[in-house]
């Protein structure tokens, strides 16, 4: 295939994060929400360096000549390109942050430095430092008897260059110890603040009073969080034959992650070349991986600033609350309703409560014999877990597959697995080398007549918190065919096996990639016959080269391909002779686009699936994922229409160009913000019908009374 058809995965992700940053600069977005986007940009970039750049770093050590399969870049070449792009993005972030803080100041809230202080506030802050901060900090001068300290991931330190006889020394003060507030309120003006790390840095001459200060800066490290290289050694040390041992192995991995190598360093000020050289040596980090930031090194404090502006609703998004689905009846049990027809919930527009109702009903229903469920990421205070515990305590068989390897949620999952086990649930942990990422719940009932299955399959996690923030679908069905195949998946997982042949569900790693390619092939055959052929997908990311190659082949055959891809897209549309028939749209807005939709064909022969899986090699070949067909025609029409509406988004939708860049659409007729439109629809659908007043007719239906001849206006009987 032509090289121009492909984008590098990592550089494509950086373009996604640039789109996030653009939301921080978009003046049509409320001011406080723009601050949120700036913070999200930073936290996204942190995780990207921890995971993706960390993985590339490991590759430079163990497989330096290995090239990625699309743009043929080595790990070293990718890191060099990432660093260049990241510097440009961070410079852009600094400019946007400064603009945002100017606007915040105009609203009466200000983050200040010592140059702006009145004499009274300066005296107050010095006293505050001496009484509240200095007794709690732990300064250190690096020397022969005091080795360079371990700097924790994403924490801020004051780094001081101290004048010494022979050469400069390094002074270090941790600025995040959890004992003092990040924002310090001024005495004279309660809406003016200083960051605690800036206060500490200002008073370092008092701390290192036996030295002359040459230079000083704040420093923040991001450490490698890629654990793949560590997993094998840990599991060699701790046997995985016993479930408890596996949980302990994961706990050990989390400890090791905290000590992995530095991958990126940020400084708030310039330090001398001598000190930078020493920092590079101590941190084992090349100088090119040091960044300078004019904005604060950690933007999470913006959420505290927002609290002081809550009285100004115009600075925030209009409040939106998930609505009751019109498919749900309050006075009828969820099981009874699902037996009659398939039910689809669309988050965050519709509430997750009907699914929670289903779980709680199942735990109380005397005919329910078992509940089986996969858990990947759950809320900290999870109502889903509570329902499963109650079901187990009521004597139901509850089997829960807890994926402990959900990155950065491992500790939460370990704790929940313990609680579930203590309540009498049977816990399993999946397969060696394969994460279980599917969102699958199977309720089995034994009635007088038959065995009955209620199956829920979704695109997002069983997490009440993210159901308010992420766009996802949740299908609940009583289809026996789907229920039996869901049972096959759970049985295979319980036996440590991979689910093989299925007719309805597409199950990775053996059936999803192959199923998708097979259905694209069907569209290619029709296109070659001159018939209408179509493929539509909504994903978070597209990186699977086999599927990409098949999409290029389909485009060349004349298949119309429309894709809504929020993040990474390694396929460039619009390349003449290759991807002419492909369009790619990215929606980055108020809610995180998370639902996955696969559409093959149009009209009566359309096949439509929802799934937990992106078209990424890790999802299609290295995870347990499930895609479920939407068999209900009304639900199929609903999802199809939502997909069309997303393709029409000209407010938050950005079109991908053939060079891999993204552009906003021109608004020619009227604005279409798909996320806001879906919420408007949800509110309208949930609104109770207006009741007619007794004895009155509406103006629309009013009829002039008939009269008898000669009797004036007297109405007839």
C-alpha positions as CSV (number, residue, x, y, z in Angstrom):
1,X,0.0,0.0,0.0
2,X,1.1,3.6,-0.6
3,X,3.0,5.0,2.3
4,X,1.0,8.3,2.2
5,X,-2.1,6.3,3.3
6,X,-0.7,5.9,6.8
7,X,-0.1,8.1,9.9
8,X,2.1,7.2,12.8
9,X,0.1,6.1,15.8
10,X,1.9,8.3,18.3
11,X,1.9,11.4,16.2
12,X,-1.8,10.9,15.4
13,X,-2.5,10.7,19.2
14,X,-0.6,14.1,19.6
15,X,-2.9,15.6,17.0
16,X,-5.9,14.3,19.1
17,X,-4.5,16.0,22.2
18,X,-4.0,19.2,20.1
19,X,-7.8,19.1,19.4
20,X,-8.3,18.9,23.2
21,X,-6.1,22.0,23.6
22,X,-8.1,23.8,20.9
23,X,-11.2,23.4,23.1
24,X,-9.2,25.3,25.8
25,X,-8.7,28.2,23.3
26,X,-12.2,28.1,21.8
27,X,-14.0,31.3,23.0
28,X,-17.4,29.7,22.4
29,X,-16.7,27.3,25.2
30,X,-17.5,28.7,28.7
31,X,-14.4,30.1,30.4
32,X,-14.2,27.6,33.4
33,X,-14.7,24.7,31.0
34,X,-11.8,25.9,28.9
35,X,-9.7,25.7,32.0
36,X,-10.8,22.1,32.4
37,X,-9.7,21.3,28.8
38,X,-6.2,22.8,29.5
39,X,-5.9,20.5,32.6
40,X,-7.1,17.5,30.5
41,X,-4.5,18.3,27.9
42,X,-1.8,18.2,30.5
43,X,-3.0,15.0,32.2
44,X,-3.4,13.4,28.7
45,X,0.2,14.3,27.9
46,X,1.4,12.9,31.2
47,X,-0.2,9.5,30.6
48,X,1.0,9.5,27.0
49,X,4.6,9.9,28.1
50,X,4.2,7.4,30.9
51,X,2.7,4.7,28.7
52,X,3.5,5.2,25.0
53,X,6.8,7.0,25.3
54,X,7.7,4.7,28.1
55,X,7.0,1.7,25.8
56,X,9.1,3.2,23.0
57,X,12.0,3.8,25.5
58,X,11.9,0.1,26.4
59,X,12.0,-0.7,22.8
60,X,15.1,1.4,22.2
61,X,16.8,-0.8,24.8
62,X,15.6,-4.2,23.8
63,X,14.6,-3.9,20.1
64,X,16.3,-0.8,18.7
65,X,16.1,-1.8,15.0
66,X,12.4,-2.8,15.2
67,X,10.2,-0.6,12.9
68,X,6.5,0.1,13.4
69,X,4.4,-1.5,10.6
70,X,2.9,1.6,9.0
71,X,5.4,4.5,8.6
72,X,8.4,2.2,9.3
73,X,9.8,4.5,12.0
74,X,12.1,3.1,14.7
75,X,11.4,3.7,18.3
76,X,14.2,6.3,18.5
77,X,12.8,8.1,15.4
78,X,9.3,8.2,17.0
79,X,10.6,9.6,20.3
80,X,12.5,12.3,18.4
81,X,9.3,13.3,16.5
82,X,7.2,13.1,19.6
83,X,9.6,15.4,21.5
84,X,9.5,18.0,18.7
85,X,5.7,17.9,18.4
86,X,5.3,18.0,22.2
87,X,7.5,21.1,22.6
88,X,5.4,22.9,20.0
89,X,2.1,21.9,21.8
90,X,3.4,22.8,25.2
91,X,4.4,26.3,23.9
92,X,0.9,26.6,22.6
93,X,-0.5,25.5,25.9
94,X,1.5,28.2,27.7
95,X,0.1,30.9,25.5
96,X,-3.5,29.6,26.0
97,X,-3.0,29.3,29.7
98,X,-1.9,32.9,30.0
99,X,-4.9,34.1,28.1
100,X,-7.2,32.0,30.3
101,X,-5.8,33.4,33.5
102,X,-6.2,37.0,32.2
103,X,-9.9,36.2,31.6
104,X,-10.2,34.6,35.0
105,X,-8.7,37.7,36.6
106,X,-11.3,39.8,34.9
107,X,-13.9,37.6,36.7
108,X,-12.4,38.6,40.0
109,X,-10.2,35.6,40.8
110,X,-6.4,35.8,40.4
111,X,-3.4,33.7,40.7
112,X,-0.5,36.0,41.7
113,X,3.2,36.1,42.1
114,X,5.4,38.1,44.5
115,X,5.8,40.9,42.0
116,X,2.1,41.7,42.4
117,X,2.0,41.5,46.2
118,X,1.1,44.4,48.5
119,X,3.5,44.9,51.5
120,X,0.8,43.6,53.9
121,X,0.3,40.4,51.9
122,X,4.0,39.8,51.5
123,X,4.4,40.0,55.3
124,X,1.4,37.6,55.7
125,X,2.8,35.0,53.3
126,X,6.3,35.1,54.9
127,X,4.6,34.4,58.3
128,X,2.4,31.7,56.7
129,X,5.5,30.1,55.2
130,X,7.4,30.1,58.6
131,X,4.5,28.8,60.6
132,X,2.5,26.5,58.2
133,X,5.0,25.3,55.6
134,X,8.6,25.4,56.8
135,X,8.0,23.0,59.8
136,X,6.6,20.4,57.4
137,X,9.1,20.4,54.5
138,X,12.2,18.2,54.2
139,X,15.0,20.0,52.5
140,X,18.1,18.1,51.4
141,X,21.5,19.1,50.0
142,X,22.8,16.4,47.6
143,X,26.3,15.2,48.5
144,X,28.5,12.1,49.2
145,X,26.5,11.3,52.4
146,X,23.2,12.5,51.0
147,X,22.5,10.8,47.7
148,X,20.1,12.4,45.2
149,X,16.6,11.5,46.5
150,X,14.0,9.5,44.6
151,X,11.6,11.9,42.9
152,X,8.1,10.6,42.8
153,X,6.0,10.5,39.6
154,X,4.2,13.8,38.8
155,X,5.1,15.5,42.1
156,X,6.7,18.9,42.2
157,X,10.1,19.7,43.8
158,X,12.0,22.9,44.3
159,X,15.5,22.4,42.8
160,X,18.1,24.9,44.0
161,X,21.6,25.6,42.7
162,X,23.8,26.2,45.7
163,X,27.2,27.9,45.4
164,X,30.0,25.6,46.7
165,X,33.8,25.9,46.8
166,X,34.6,23.6,43.9
167,X,31.3,23.2,42.1
168,X,27.6,23.9,42.5
169,X,25.5,21.7,44.7
170,X,21.9,20.7,44.4
171,X,19.3,21.5,47.0
172,X,16.0,19.6,46.8
173,X,12.6,20.4,48.6
174,X,9.5,18.3,48.0
175,X,6.5,20.6,47.5
176,X,3.7,18.0,47.6
177,X,3.5,16.2,50.9
178,X,-0.3,16.2,51.3
179,X,-0.1,18.2,54.5
180,X,-0.7,21.7,53.1
181,X,-3.0,23.2,50.5
182,X,-1.9,23.8,46.9
183,X,-3.7,27.2,46.8
184,X,-2.8,29.7,49.5
185,X,-5.4,32.4,50.0
186,X,-4.2,36.0,50.6
187,X,-5.3,37.8,53.7
188,X,-6.5,41.0,52.2
189,X,-8.2,39.7,49.1
190,X,-9.8,36.2,49.5
191,X,-10.1,35.7,45.8
192,X,-6.4,36.1,45.2
193,X,-4.1,33.0,45.5
194,X,-0.6,31.8,45.3
195,X,0.6,28.3,44.5
196,X,2.3,26.7,47.5
197,X,5.3,25.5,45.3
198,X,5.9,29.1,44.3
199,X,5.8,30.2,47.9
200,X,8.4,27.5,48.8
201,X,10.6,28.4,45.9
202,X,10.5,32.1,46.9
203,X,11.7,31.4,50.4
204,X,14.5,28.8,49.6
205,X,17.2,31.3,50.6
206,X,15.8,31.1,54.2
207,X,15.9,27.3,54.0
208,X,19.4,27.0,52.6
209,X,20.7,30.0,54.6
210,X,24.3,28.8,54.7
211,X,24.6,28.9,50.9
212,X,24.4,31.5,48.2
213,X,21.6,30.7,45.7
214,X,22.8,30.8,42.1
215,X,19.5,29.7,40.5
216,X,16.3,27.9,41.3
217,X,13.4,26.2,39.6
218,X,10.5,23.9,40.2
219,X,10.8,20.4,38.7
220,X,8.2,17.8,37.9
221,X,9.0,14.3,36.6
222,X,6.9,11.8,34.6
223,X,8.0,8.2,35.0
224,X,7.7,5.2,32.7
225,X,4.5,3.3,33.6
226,X,4.8,0.6,30.9
227,X,4.8,-2.6,32.9
228,X,4.9,-5.2,30.1
229,X,8.7,-5.6,30.5
230,X,8.1,-6.2,34.2
231,X,5.2,-8.6,34.1
232,X,7.1,-11.7,33.1
233,X,9.7,-11.4,35.8
234,X,7.1,-10.7,38.5
235,X,5.0,-13.8,37.5
236,X,8.2,-15.9,37.5
237,X,8.7,-14.9,41.1
238,X,5.0,-15.3,42.2
239,X,3.1,-18.4,40.9
240,X,-0.1,-17.6,39.2
241,X,-1.7,-21.0,39.9
242,X,-3.5,-19.6,42.9
243,X,-5.9,-16.7,42.5
244,X,-4.7,-15.0,45.6
245,X,-1.1,-15.2,44.4
246,X,-2.1,-13.5,41.1
247,X,-3.6,-10.6,43.0
248,X,-0.4,-10.2,45.0
249,X,1.6,-10.3,41.8
250,X,-0.5,-7.3,40.5
251,X,0.1,-5.4,43.8
252,X,3.9,-6.0,43.3
253,X,3.7,-4.7,39.8
254,X,2.0,-1.5,41.0
255,X,4.9,-1.0,43.5
256,X,7.4,-1.5,40.7
257,X,5.7,1.0,38.5
258,X,6.2,3.8,41.0
259,X,10.0,3.3,40.7
260,X,10.4,3.0,36.9
261,X,12.8,5.3,35.1
262,X,12.1,9.0,34.4
263,X,10.8,9.6,30.9
264,X,10.2,13.4,30.9
265,X,11.1,16.4,33.2
266,X,9.5,19.8,33.3
267,X,11.2,22.9,34.7
268,X,9.6,26.2,35.5
269,X,12.8,28.3,35.2
270,X,16.2,28.1,33.5
271,X,19.0,26.4,35.5
272,X,22.7,26.5,34.7
273,X,24.2,24.0,32.2
274,X,26.2,22.5,35.1
275,X,23.1,21.8,37.2
276,X,21.2,20.4,34.2
277,X,24.1,18.1,33.5
278,X,24.0,16.9,37.1
279,X,20.2,16.4,36.9
280,X,20.5,14.4,33.7
281,X,23.1,12.2,35.4
282,X,21.0,11.7,38.6
283,X,17.8,11.1,36.7
284,X,19.4,9.1,33.9
285,X,17.5,11.3,31.5
286,X,18.9,13.0,28.3
287,X,18.7,16.7,28.2
288,X,16.4,16.6,25.2
289,X,13.7,15.2,27.4
290,X,13.7,18.3,29.7
291,X,10.9,20.7,29.0
292,X,10.5,24.3,30.2
293,X,7.0,25.5,31.0
294,X,5.7,29.0,31.6
295,X,2.5,27.7,32.9
296,X,2.3,25.9,36.3
297,X,3.7,22.4,36.1
298,X,0.5,20.8,37.4
299,X,-2.8,22.4,36.3
300,X,-5.1,20.3,38.5
301,X,-5.5,23.4,40.8
302,X,-7.9,24.9,38.2
303,X,-10.7,22.9,39.6
304,X,-10.3,24.7,43.0
305,X,-10.3,28.0,41.2
306,X,-13.6,27.1,39.5
307,X,-15.2,26.6,42.9
308,X,-14.8,30.3,43.6
309,X,-16.7,31.1,40.4
310,X,-19.7,28.8,40.9
311,X,-22.0,31.7,41.4
312,X,-21.5,32.7,37.7
313,X,-23.3,30.0,35.7
314,X,-22.4,31.6,32.4
315,X,-18.8,30.5,33.0
316,X,-19.8,26.8,32.9
317,X,-21.7,24.5,30.6
318,X,-25.4,24.5,31.0
319,X,-26.3,21.8,33.5
320,X,-27.3,18.5,31.9
321,X,-28.8,15.5,33.7
322,X,-29.2,12.0,32.2
323,X,-32.8,11.5,31.4
324,X,-35.2,8.6,31.8
325,X,-35.3,6.5,28.7
326,X,-38.8,6.5,27.0
327,X,-38.4,2.7,26.6
328,X,-38.5,2.2,30.4
329,X,-41.7,1.9,32.5
330,X,-41.3,2.6,36.2
331,X,-44.1,0.3,37.4
332,X,-43.0,-2.8,35.5
333,X,-39.9,-4.9,36.4
334,X,-36.9,-4.5,34.2
335,X,-36.7,-8.3,33.5
336,X,-40.3,-8.3,32.3
337,X,-39.7,-5.3,30.0
338,X,-36.6,-6.8,28.5
339,X,-38.3,-10.1,27.9
340,X,-40.9,-8.2,25.8
341,X,-38.4,-6.2,23.7
342,X,-34.7,-5.2,23.5
343,X,-33.8,-2.0,25.4
344,X,-30.9,0.3,24.5
345,X,-29.6,3.0,26.8
346,X,-27.5,5.8,25.4
347,X,-25.2,7.5,28.0
348,X,-24.9,10.2,29.2
349,X,-28.1,11.3,27.6
350,X,-30.1,8.6,29.3
351,X,-29.6,7.4,32.8
352,X,-27.7,4.2,33.9
353,X,-30.4,3.6,36.6
354,X,-32.4,1.1,34.6
355,X,-29.4,-1.2,34.4
356,X,-28.8,-0.8,38.1
357,X,-32.5,-1.7,38.6
358,X,-31.9,-4.8,36.5
359,X,-29.0,-5.9,38.7
360,X,-30.9,-5.3,41.9
361,X,-34.0,-7.1,40.7
362,X,-31.9,-10.0,39.6
363,X,-30.4,-10.2,43.1
364,X,-33.9,-10.5,44.6
365,X,-35.7,-12.5,41.9
366,X,-36.2,-16.1,43.2
367,X,-36.0,-17.4,39.6
368,X,-32.5,-16.0,39.0
369,X,-29.9,-18.6,39.6
370,X,-26.7,-16.8,38.5
371,X,-25.2,-13.4,37.6
372,X,-22.0,-13.4,35.6
373,X,-20.1,-10.2,34.8
374,X,-16.9,-8.7,33.5
375,X,-15.4,-5.7,35.4
376,X,-12.7,-3.5,33.9
377,X,-13.1,-0.1,35.5
378,X,-15.7,0.6,38.2
379,X,-16.5,3.7,40.2
380,X,-14.8,4.3,43.5
381,X,-18.1,3.9,45.4
382,X,-19.7,1.4,43.0
383,X,-23.4,0.7,43.0
384,X,-22.7,-2.1,40.6
385,X,-20.5,-3.8,43.1
386,X,-23.0,-3.3,45.9
387,X,-25.7,-5.0,43.7
388,X,-23.4,-8.0,43.1
389,X,-22.6,-8.3,46.8
390,X,-26.3,-8.2,47.7
391,X,-27.0,-10.9,45.1
392,X,-24.3,-13.1,46.5
393,X,-25.6,-12.6,50.0
394,X,-29.1,-13.6,48.8
395,X,-27.7,-16.9,47.7
396,X,-27.3,-16.2,44.0
397,X,-24.3,-17.6,42.2
398,X,-22.2,-14.5,41.3
399,X,-19.2,-15.0,39.0
400,X,-17.2,-11.9,38.4
401,X,-14.2,-11.6,36.1
402,X,-12.1,-8.7,37.5
403,X,-9.5,-7.5,35.1
404,X,-6.7,-6.4,37.4
405,X,-4.6,-5.1,34.6
406,X,-6.8,-2.0,33.9
407,X,-4.0,0.5,33.7
408,X,-4.0,3.0,36.7
409,X,-7.1,1.3,38.1
410,X,-5.3,-1.8,39.4
411,X,-5.4,-0.8,43.0
412,X,-9.1,0.0,42.9
413,X,-9.8,-3.4,41.1
414,X,-7.7,-5.3,43.6
415,X,-9.7,-3.9,46.5
416,X,-13.0,-4.6,44.9
417,X,-12.0,-8.2,44.0
418,X,-11.2,-8.7,47.7
419,X,-14.6,-7.3,48.8
420,X,-16.5,-9.4,46.2
421,X,-14.7,-12.5,47.3
422,X,-15.4,-11.8,51.0
423,X,-19.1,-11.5,50.1
424,X,-19.2,-15.0,48.5
425,X,-18.7,-14.1,44.8
426,X,-16.5,-16.3,42.7
427,X,-13.7,-14.2,41.3
428,X,-11.7,-15.1,38.1
429,X,-8.9,-13.1,36.5
430,X,-8.9,-13.9,32.8
431,X,-6.3,-15.4,30.6
432,X,-2.5,-15.2,30.4
433,X,-1.5,-12.5,28.0
434,X,-5.0,-11.4,27.2
435,X,-6.8,-8.6,28.9
436,X,-10.6,-9.0,29.3
437,X,-12.0,-5.7,28.1
438,X,-15.5,-6.8,27.1
439,X,-18.5,-5.3,28.9
440,X,-20.7,-8.3,29.4
441,X,-23.3,-9.3,32.0
442,X,-25.4,-12.5,31.9
443,X,-28.3,-13.1,34.2
444,X,-29.6,-16.7,34.1
445,X,-33.2,-17.5,35.3
446,X,-34.8,-20.9,35.7
447,X,-38.6,-20.6,35.3
448,X,-41.2,-23.4,35.3
449,X,-41.1,-23.5,31.5
450,X,-37.5,-23.0,30.5
451,X,-34.0,-21.5,31.1
452,X,-34.0,-17.8,30.3
453,X,-31.1,-15.4,29.7
454,X,-31.0,-11.7,30.2
455,X,-27.9,-10.4,28.6
456,X,-26.4,-6.9,28.8
457,X,-23.6,-5.9,26.4
458,X,-22.1,-2.4,26.3
459,X,-19.5,-0.2,24.8
460,X,-18.4,1.3,28.2
461,X,-17.5,0.3,31.7
462,X,-19.9,-0.5,34.5
463,X,-19.1,2.9,36.1
464,X,-21.8,5.2,37.2
465,X,-19.4,8.2,37.3
466,X,-18.2,7.8,33.7
467,X,-21.8,7.2,32.5
468,X,-22.3,10.9,33.2
469,X,-19.2,11.9,31.1
470,X,-18.7,9.3,28.4
471,X,-20.9,8.6,25.4
472,X,-21.7,4.9,25.4
473,X,-24.4,2.3,24.5
474,X,-25.8,-0.4,26.7
475,X,-28.0,-3.1,25.2
476,X,-30.2,-5.3,27.3
477,X,-31.8,-8.3,25.5
478,X,-33.6,-11.6,26.3
479,X,-32.5,-13.1,23.0
480,X,-31.7,-16.8,23.7
481,X,-29.2,-16.9,20.9
482,X,-27.2,-14.0,22.3
483,X,-27.6,-15.4,25.8
484,X,-26.2,-18.8,24.9
485,X,-23.2,-17.2,23.2
486,X,-22.6,-14.9,26.2
487,X,-22.6,-18.1,28.3
488,X,-20.0,-19.6,25.9
489,X,-17.8,-16.6,26.5
490,X,-18.1,-16.9,30.3
491,X,-17.5,-20.7,30.3
492,X,-14.4,-20.3,28.2
493,X,-13.1,-17.6,30.5
494,X,-13.8,-19.8,33.6
495,X,-11.8,-22.6,32.0
496,X,-8.9,-20.4,31.0
497,X,-9.8,-20.8,27.3
498,X,-10.6,-18.6,24.3
499,X,-14.2,-18.6,22.9
500,X,-14.0,-20.1,19.4
501,X,-17.0,-20.2,17.0
502,X,-20.0,-17.9,17.5
503,X,-22.8,-17.1,15.1
504,X,-24.1,-13.8,16.5
505,X,-21.4,-12.3,18.7
506,X,-18.0,-11.3,17.3
507,X,-15.6,-12.2,20.1
508,X,-11.9,-11.3,20.0
509,X,-9.2,-12.5,19.7
510,X,-10.4,-15.2,17.4
511,X,-13.6,-13.8,15.8
512,X,-13.7,-10.0,15.8
513,X,-11.0,-9.0,13.4
514,X,-11.9,-11.8,11.0
515,X,-15.6,-11.0,11.3
516,X,-15.1,-7.3,10.4
517,X,-12.9,-8.2,7.5
518,X,-15.4,-10.7,6.2
519,X,-18.2,-8.1,6.2
520,X,-16.1,-5.5,4.5
521,X,-15.3,-8.2,1.9
522,X,-19.0,-8.6,1.3
523,X,-19.3,-4.9,0.6
524,X,-16.4,-5.0,-1.8
525,X,-18.1,-7.8,-3.8
526,X,-21.3,-5.7,-4.1
527,X,-19.3,-2.6,-5.1
528,X,-17.6,-4.5,-7.8
529,X,-21.0,-5.5,-9.2
530,X,-22.0,-1.9,-9.3
531,X,-24.3,-2.1,-6.3
532,X,-24.5,0.3,-3.4
533,X,-22.0,-0.6,-0.7
534,X,-21.3,1.0,2.6
535,X,-19.2,0.8,5.7
536,X,-19.6,3.1,8.7
537,X,-17.7,2.9,12.0
538,X,-17.4,5.0,15.2
539,X,-14.3,4.3,17.2
540,X,-11.9,5.8,19.7
541,X,-8.9,4.7,17.6
542,X,-8.0,3.0,14.3
543,X,-4.6,1.3,14.2
544,X,-5.2,-2.4,13.1
545,X,-3.2,-2.6,9.9
546,X,-5.1,-5.6,8.5
547,X,-8.4,-3.8,8.9
548,X,-6.8,-0.6,7.5
549,X,-5.6,-2.5,4.4
550,X,-9.1,-3.9,3.9
551,X,-10.7,-0.5,4.2
552,X,-8.2,0.9,1.6
553,X,-9.2,-2.1,-0.7
554,X,-12.8,-1.3,-0.1
555,X,-12.3,2.3,-1.0
556,X,-10.6,1.4,-4.2
557,X,-13.5,-0.9,-5.1
558,X,-15.9,2.0,-4.6
559,X,-17.3,1.3,-1.2
560,X,-18.4,4.4,0.6
561,X,-16.7,4.5,4.0
562,X,-17.6,7.0,6.7
563,X,-15.8,7.0,10.1
564,X,-16.2,9.0,13.3
565,X,-12.9,8.5,15.1
566,X,-12.2,10.5,18.2
567,X,-8.5,9.9,18.7
568,X,-5.8,8.0,16.9
569,X,-6.4,7.4,13.2
570,X,-3.5,5.7,11.3
571,X,-5.4,5.8,8.0
572,X,-5.3,9.0,5.9
573,X,-8.4,9.7,3.9
574,X,-8.6,11.3,0.5
575,X,-5.5,9.8,-1.1
576,X,-6.2,9.6,-4.8
577,X,-6.5,6.1,-6.1
578,X,-6.5,4.7,-2.5
579,X,-8.7,6.3,0.0
580,X,-10.8,8.6,-2.2
581,X,-14.1,7.1,-0.8
582,X,-13.1,7.5,2.9
583,X,-14.0,10.4,5.2
584,X,-12.9,10.7,8.8
585,X,-14.5,12.9,11.4
586,X,-13.3,13.5,14.9
587,X,-15.6,14.9,17.6
588,X,-14.0,16.4,20.7
589,X,-16.5,18.2,22.9
590,X,-18.1,18.4,26.3
591,X,-18.4,14.6,26.6
592,X,-15.8,12.0,25.8
593,X,-16.9,10.1,22.7
594,X,-16.5,6.4,23.8
595,X,-19.2,4.3,22.0
596,X,-18.1,1.9,19.2
597,X,-20.5,1.3,16.3
598,X,-19.8,-0.9,13.2
599,X,-22.2,-0.6,10.3
600,X,-22.0,-2.8,7.1
601,X,-24.4,-2.3,4.2
602,X,-27.4,0.0,3.9
603,X,-31.1,-0.3,3.8
604,X,-32.7,-3.7,4.6
605,X,-29.5,-5.6,4.4
606,X,-27.7,-3.4,7.0
607,X,-25.8,-5.1,9.8
608,X,-25.1,-3.0,12.8
609,X,-23.0,-3.9,15.9
610,X,-22.0,-2.1,19.1
611,X,-18.8,-3.1,20.8
612,X,-16.2,-2.6,23.5
613,X,-13.5,-2.8,20.9
614,X,-11.7,-0.2,18.9
615,X,-10.0,-1.3,15.6
616,X,-6.6,-1.5,17.3
617,X,-4.4,-4.6,17.2
618,X,-4.4,-4.8,21.0
619,X,-8.2,-4.9,20.9
620,X,-8.7,-7.3,18.0
621,X,-5.9,-9.8,18.7
622,X,-4.7,-9.4,22.3
623,X,-7.9,-8.8,24.3
624,X,-11.2,-10.5,25.0
625,X,-13.7,-8.2,23.4
626,X,-17.3,-8.6,22.3
627,X,-19.4,-7.0,19.5
628,X,-23.1,-7.6,19.6
629,X,-25.5,-7.3,16.6
630,X,-28.5,-5.0,17.1
631,X,-31.4,-7.2,16.0
632,X,-34.2,-4.9,16.9
633,X,-35.2,-2.8,13.9
634,X,-36.3,0.3,16.0
635,X,-33.0,0.2,17.9
636,X,-31.0,-0.2,14.7
637,X,-32.8,2.8,13.2
638,X,-32.0,4.8,16.4
639,X,-28.3,4.1,16.3
640,X,-28.1,4.6,12.5
641,X,-29.7,8.0,12.9
642,X,-27.4,9.0,15.7
643,X,-24.4,8.0,13.6
644,X,-25.7,10.2,10.7
645,X,-26.2,13.1,13.1
646,X,-22.6,12.7,14.4
647,X,-21.4,12.9,10.8
648,X,-23.3,16.2,10.4
649,X,-21.6,17.8,13.4
650,X,-20.1,21.1,12.3
651,X,-19.4,22.6,15.7
652,X,-17.3,20.0,17.5
653,X,-16.6,17.8,14.4
654,X,-13.2,18.2,12.7
655,X,-12.5,16.6,9.3
656,X,-9.2,14.8,8.8
657,X,-7.3,15.8,5.7
658,X,-5.1,13.6,3.5
659,X,-2.0,14.8,5.3
660,X,-3.2,13.7,8.7
661,X,-4.1,17.2,9.9
662,X,-7.6,18.2,11.1
663,X,-9.8,21.2,10.1
664,X,-13.0,22.6,11.5
665,X,-16.0,22.5,9.2
666,X,-17.6,25.6,7.8
667,X,-21.0,26.2,9.2
668,X,-23.0,27.0,6.0
669,X,-26.7,26.7,7.1
670,X,-27.2,26.0,10.8
671,X,-25.0,24.8,13.7
672,X,-25.1,21.1,14.5
673,X,-23.5,20.1,17.9
674,X,-24.3,16.4,18.0
675,X,-23.8,16.0,21.8
676,X,-26.1,18.9,22.6
677,X,-28.6,17.8,20.1
678,X,-28.8,14.3,21.6
679,X,-29.3,15.8,25.0
680,X,-32.1,18.0,23.7
681,X,-33.7,14.9,22.2
682,X,-33.4,13.0,25.5
683,X,-35.0,15.8,27.4
684,X,-37.8,16.0,24.9
685,X,-38.4,12.3,25.0
686,X,-38.5,12.2,28.8
687,X,-40.9,15.1,29.1
688,X,-44.3,13.9,30.2
689,X,-47.1,14.7,27.7
690,X,-49.1,17.7,28.6
691,X,-52.4,16.8,30.3
692,X,-55.6,18.4,28.9
693,X,-57.7,20.3,31.4
694,X,-61.1,18.6,32.1
695,X,-64.0,19.9,30.0
696,X,-61.6,22.0,27.8
697,X,-60.4,21.6,24.3
698,X,-57.1,22.7,23.0
699,X,-57.1,25.7,20.6
700,X,-55.9,23.5,17.8
701,X,-58.8,21.0,18.2
702,X,-61.5,23.5,19.2
703,X,-64.7,23.2,17.0
704,X,-67.4,25.9,16.8
705,X,-70.6,24.5,18.3
706,X,-73.4,23.7,16.0
707,X,-76.7,25.7,16.3
708,X,-80.3,24.8,15.6
709,X,-82.0,27.0,13.0
710,X,-83.4,30.1,14.5
711,X,-82.1,29.4,17.9
712,X,-79.0,31.7,17.8
713,X,-75.9,30.3,19.4
714,X,-77.5,27.5,21.4
715,X,-75.5,24.3,20.9
716,X,-77.2,21.1,19.8
717,X,-77.2,18.0,21.9
